[in-house]
Amino acid sequence: MSEANPTEVLIISQFYPPESMGGAHRWEKIPQHLDDSVNPHVLTTYPTFPFGEFDRRWRPIERDTVDGVPVTRLFTYQPIDDTTLGRILNYGIFSVLSTLYVICTFWRYDCIVTMSAPHTTFFPGVIGKLTGCGWVLDIFDLWVDNAPKAGYVDEDSLLYRAMSWLERVSFTLADAVIVITDTMGEYYEEKYPNLSFDMHVIPFGVDTELFTPDVQPTESTDVIYTGNLGTGQAFGPFLRGFAALDGEPDLMLVGGGARRTELEEVVVELGIEDRVTFAGHVDREEIPALLVGADVSFVPLKTEHQLDYARPTKLLETMAVGTPYVASAVAEIEALSDRWGAGFAVENDPEEVEAALQNILSDSTRREEMGEQGIDLIEKEYRWEAVGAAASQAIQGVNKR
């Protein structure tokens, strides 16, 4: 397909900026960096996550342009609190309305890209495929596999079995599958040994103009966490490890989520409330200046979940600004830490967390060396320009079939 006649692509994403945390920005940035052979259009909802952080909006449809990319937002239920029913309504209504949108407009598009989590975005993808569009699955989260462990759904429930069936059907029908790490690709190959995938490993990228070590800090803290205060994070051992540190350092928790009240109670229980600040939800553009102002960030993940595949965006962003990390030892983070030495991967054990944090906080030379290693890695492998080029190739490979 020539530049004069580019591939028309509909990108369906449940989450889209200005939502600042998690993977919301992935398919904001990728369309901006696709080459001229691809013409993207984003279909999404109004901002809703973290739940309760945004004003509710009621218009059935709204069109906009974000950094040159046309964006259509559809109504969906916008929960105030993070409940199972609220998530079902939020995901389900958008799935139905986005499917209707595809039925009404499929003739405009050569290819549809669906971003999961959640898996409910697969519905419009299936319909798009059945109408003759190419279909690319982009998966950045093992949502179906981890939802029962996180308490969102019962593994024996009809809903869970329906989502599992939909996932298998989607892997069967999709023309290409994009995953974020090699470990995730291997997981799906083992999960579906009888299926053949056109698999592409395309990681999250980092906006190195926004997340740069040259930004001026707006706050100063010893330890920082940026992200959702949710069920996938192992805050307990990290907070206990922090509480045991010498010298009474400070900690800033940036982000909102369902566990904030619980974490505030833990902080009081540990007697560290005078050293811990809950900054709440902040605009994404403010995150780099907060990270730069910290000596170390922590990235706690619950290792009992299927999270070996994870290289969280918060990990990449802290490396991009030159702030070392202490992170839970899942497979991908261990591999990255061993290879680049930009931080420590530790077990979710307070003593290991304490030792790693103390190691970084007490040695400014090591801290600077780790920061430089992280900056080098991001520059070499995680710039959005490279991610966009890889996504363009995957989409064009589907379109040429």
VEXTILUM-123216 format. One record per residue (C-alpha): x, y, z. Coordinates in steps of 0.5 Angstrom, whole numbers, plus 2048, in hexadecimal, padded with zeros to 3 digits. Layout:
XYZ ...
//
This chain:
800800800 8038077FE 80480D802 7FE8107FD 7F980A7FF 7FB809806 7F880380A 7F280680E 7F3803815 7ED80381B 7F1803822 7EC801827 7EE80282E 7EA802835 7EF807838 7F280D835 7F5813837 7F481883B 7F4812840 7FC812842 7FD80B845 7FE804842 7FE80383B 7F9808839 7FE80C835 800806831 7FC80782B 7FC80F82C 80380F82A 804809825 7FF80C820 803813821 80980F81F 80680A819 80A80B812 80680F80D 80380880A 7FE808810 7F980C811 7F680B818 7EF80D81C 7EE80C823 7E8809826 7E780A82E 7E380C833 7E3812838 7E981283D 7E680E843 7ED80A846 7EF80B84C 7E780A84D 7E4811851 7EA81584F 7E6818849 7E081C848 7DA818845 7D881983D 7D281783A 7D2819833 7D181382F 7D781482A 7DC81A829 7E281B824 7E881E825 7EF81F822 7F581D827 7FC81F824 7FA81E81D 7F681781E 7EF81781E 7EB814824 7E4812825 7E281182C 7DC80D82E 7D780E834 7D8808839 7D6807840 7DB80B845 7DC80884C 7DE80C852 7E0807856 7E4801853 7DF7FB854 7DE7F5850 7D77F784D 7DA7FE84C 7E07FB847 7DB7F6844 7D67FC842 7DC800840 7DF7FB83C 7D97F8839 7D57FE837 7DC800833 7DC7F9830 7D57F982D 7D580182B 7DC800827 7DA7F9824 7D47FD821 7D980381F 7DD7FD81B 7D67FB818 7D4802816 7DB804813 7DF7FD811 7E07FF80A 7E480580C 7EA80180F 7EF7FC80C 7F17FA813 7EF7FA81A 7F37FA820 7F07F8827 7F47FA82D 7F37F5833 7F27F5839 7EC7F483A 7EB7EE835 7E47F1834 7E77F682E 7E87EF82B 7E07EF829 7E17F5824 7E77F2821 7E37EB820 7DE7EF81C 7E37F3818 7E67ED816 7E07EA814 7DE7F0810 7E57EF80C 7EA7F3810 7F17F1812 7F17F0819 7F77F181E 7F77F0825 7FB7F482A 7FC7F1831 7FF7F4836 7FC7F183C 7FA7EA83E 7F37EC840 7EF7E6840 7F57E2843 7F67E7849 7EE7E984A 7EC7E384E 7F37E4853 7F17EB853 7EA7EA856 7E77ED850 7E37E784E 7E27DF850 7E67DA84B 7E07D684B 7DB7DB849 7D87DC843 7DB7E3841 7E27E0842 7E17DA83E 7DE7DE838 7E47E3839 7E87DD838 7E57DA832 7E57E182F 7EC7E1830 7ED7DB82C 7E97DD827 7EC7E3826 7F37E0826 7F07DB820 7ED7E181C 7F37E781D 7F87E8817 7FD7EA81C 7FE7EA823 8037F0827 8057EE82E 80A7F3832 80F7EE834 8127E7832 8107E4838 8097E6836 8097E382F 80C7DC832 8067DC837 8017DC832 8057D782D 8057D3833 7FD7D4835 7FB7D382E 8007CE82B 7FB7CC825 7FA7D3823 7FF7D681E 8017DE81F 8047E381B 8077E6822 80A7ED822 80E7EF829 80D7F7829 80E7F9830 80C800833 810806831 81280C835 811813833 818815834 81681D833 81281C839 81581783D 81C81A83D 82281B842 822822840 81B824843 81B828849 81982584F 812828853 813824859 81882185D 81781A860 81C814862 81780E85F 81180F85A 80C80A857 80880D851 80280984F 7FB806850 7FA804858 7F77FD856 7F77F6857 7FC7F4853 8027F7857 8057F485D 8057FB861 8067F7868 80D7F4868 80F7FB864 80C7FF86A 80F7FB86F 8167FB86C 81580286B 813803873 8197FF875 81E804871 824808875 82380F875 81C810875 81B81286D 81581486A 810811865 80B814860 80680F85D 803812857 7FD810854 7F680E856 7F2807856 7EE80385A 7F3801860 7F5808862 7F1808868 7F480186A 7FB804869 7FA80A86D 7F8805873 7FE801872 802807872 7FF809878 80080287B 807802879 80880987D 80B80C876 805811875 80A817876 80E815871 80981286B 806817867 800815862 80081A85C 7FA817859 7F8817852 7FD81C84E 7FD81E846 802819842 80681F841 808820848 80B819849 81281A846 81382084B 81181C851 81581684F 81B81A84E 81A81D855 81B816858 821812859 81E80B858 817809856 814802857 8107FE853 80C7F9857 8087F3854 8047ED856 8097E7854 8037E2855 8007E584F 8027E3848 8067E9848 80D7E6845 80C7EA83F 80B7F1842 8107F7840 80B7FC843 80B803840 80D806847 813802847 815804840 81480C842 81880C848 81E809844 81D80E83F 81E814844 824811847 82080F84E 822808850 81D803852 81B7FD857 8167F8854 8137F2855 8177EC852 8137EA84C 8167E6846 8177EC841 8197F1847 81E7EC849 8217EB842 8217F3841 8247F4848 82A7EF847 82B7F2840 82B7F9841 82C7FA848 827800849 8247FE84F 8237F8854 81E7F2853 81C7EF859 8177EA85C 8117ED860 8147ED867 8157F386B 81C7F186D 81E7F1865 81B7F7864 81E7FB86A 8257F8868 8247FA860 821801862 827802867 82C800862 82A80685D 82880B862 82F80B866 83380B860 83381185B 83880E856 834807855 82E80B855 83181084F 83480A84B 82D80684C 82980C849 82E80D843 82D805841 825806841 82680C83D 82A809838 825803838 81F807836 82380B831 82580482D 81F80082E 819804830 81880A82C 81180B829 81480C822 816805822 810802825 80C806820 81080381A 80F7FC81D 8077FD81D 807800816 80B7F9814 8067F5817 8007F9815 8027F980E 8047F180E 7FC7F0810 7FA7F580A 7FE7F1805 7FB7EB806 
//
